[in-house]
Amino acid sequence: MPLLPPLNEHNLPWMDTIHPIVVHFVIAMGLVAFVFDLIGYFGRRPVLFEVSFWNLLFATVAIFVAILFGQVEAGLANPYGASRDLLNLHSTLGWSLAGVLSLLSGWCYGFAAGIPRSCRRPSWWPAAA
C-alpha cells in the first residue's frame, strides 16, 4: 500500500502546488499587520494594535504550514544542478522568516500580556509619548 496517492504531472499527490498560495497568504497577513500598526500609531487608535497582533499570529501559524508544504513539495521535486543550491537557500530563508515571525509574535504578545514597559521595547526604540 503506497504512502501517497499517485502523482500528477507536477509530481505532486494533490492538484497544484499549495506552498506558494500559503506563502502569499503569510506575506499579505504580515503586511496587513504592519499597516494596522502604522494606522494605530499615527491615528492614535490603540484598538488596531490588537487587530495587528491577530494578523501577525495567524501569519506565524501559516508560515509553518507553508514550510510543511514546501518541504513535502521539495522532497517530491527532482532538482538538478544549481537548483539544488537555490532550493536549500529558499528553505533556509523560510525557516529564518519563521523564526523572525515567531519572535515578533512573542514580543507583541508581551505587549498584550502586560509585561512591564521596560522589558517590552528595545533600549534603542524611541519612547512613546
PyMOL commands that set and color helices and strands:
alter all, ss='L'
color gray80, all
select helices_A, chain A and resi 19-42+47-76+82-113+117-120
alter helices_A, ss='H'
color red, helices_A
deselect
rebuild
show_as cartoon
